[in-house]
């Protein structure tokens, strides 16, 4: 699992080169997903990227955004990480 999270961290860093972000440690990321009630739903394939609609897995989560009090999850593709859709599928 640590290798998956490290790959996620590298992709996210490369994709969001224009934005300042704070990368989380592996267990902190998983704990955050769990605290938000997202981890189990992502692992069951119940959450899609709010931008493109692709079903998410822990290894392809690119970010979490709060939109009008609701958490939206975006995938790690360059297109989605650069412009999350606030009307999306998460």
C-alpha positions as CSV (number, residue, x, y, z in Angstrom):
1,X,0.0,0.0,0.0
2,X,2.9,2.4,0.7
3,X,4.2,2.1,-2.8
4,X,0.7,2.9,-4.1
5,X,0.5,6.0,-1.9
6,X,4.0,7.1,-3.0
7,X,3.0,6.8,-6.6
8,X,-0.1,8.9,-5.9
9,X,2.1,11.5,-4.2
10,X,4.5,11.8,-7.2
11,X,1.6,12.0,-9.7
12,X,-0.2,14.6,-7.7
13,X,2.9,16.7,-7.2
14,X,3.6,16.6,-11.0
15,X,0.0,17.4,-11.9
16,X,-0.5,20.3,-9.6
17,X,2.8,22.1,-10.4
18,X,0.9,25.4,-10.6
19,X,-0.8,25.1,-7.2
20,X,0.8,25.1,-3.8
21,X,-0.3,21.9,-2.0
22,X,0.6,20.1,1.2
23,X,1.3,16.4,0.6
24,X,0.2,14.0,3.3
25,X,2.1,11.1,4.8
26,X,0.7,7.7,3.7
27,X,-1.1,6.9,6.9
28,X,-2.3,10.5,7.3
29,X,-3.9,10.3,3.8
30,X,-5.7,7.1,4.6
31,X,-6.8,8.4,8.0
32,X,-8.2,11.5,6.4
33,X,-10.2,9.5,3.8
34,X,-11.5,7.4,6.7
35,X,-12.4,10.4,8.8
36,X,-14.3,11.9,5.9
37,X,-16.2,8.7,5.4
38,X,-14.7,8.2,2.0
39,X,-12.1,5.4,2.4
40,X,-14.5,2.4,2.6
41,X,-16.7,3.9,-0.2
42,X,-13.7,4.4,-2.4
43,X,-12.5,0.9,-1.7
44,X,-15.9,-0.5,-2.6
45,X,-15.9,1.4,-5.9
46,X,-18.8,3.7,-4.9
47,X,-17.1,7.1,-5.6
48,X,-16.4,8.5,-9.0
49,X,-14.2,11.5,-9.9
50,X,-16.3,14.6,-9.6
51,X,-14.8,15.9,-12.9
52,X,-14.7,13.0,-15.3
53,X,-16.8,10.3,-13.7
54,X,-14.1,7.6,-13.5
55,X,-14.6,5.2,-10.6
56,X,-11.9,5.9,-8.0
57,X,-9.6,3.6,-6.2
58,X,-7.3,4.7,-3.3
59,X,-4.3,4.7,-5.7
60,X,-5.8,7.1,-8.2
61,X,-7.3,9.7,-5.9
62,X,-5.8,13.1,-6.9
63,X,-7.4,15.3,-4.4
64,X,-10.4,16.1,-2.2
65,X,-12.2,19.4,-2.4
66,X,-15.0,20.9,-0.4
67,X,-17.8,22.4,-2.5
68,X,-20.7,24.1,-0.7
69,X,-20.1,21.9,2.4
70,X,-19.8,18.6,0.5
71,X,-16.6,16.7,-0.2
72,X,-15.8,16.0,-3.8
73,X,-13.0,13.6,-4.9
74,X,-11.1,14.0,-8.1
75,X,-8.9,11.5,-9.9
76,X,-5.2,12.0,-10.5
77,X,-5.4,12.7,-14.3
78,X,-3.9,16.0,-15.3
79,X,-7.2,17.2,-16.7
80,X,-9.2,16.6,-13.6
81,X,-6.7,17.7,-11.0
82,X,-6.3,21.0,-12.9
83,X,-10.0,21.8,-13.0
84,X,-12.4,19.8,-10.7
85,X,-16.1,20.0,-11.6
86,X,-18.2,21.3,-8.8
87,X,-21.4,19.6,-10.2
88,X,-19.8,16.2,-10.5
89,X,-20.3,12.6,-9.5
90,X,-18.7,12.2,-6.1
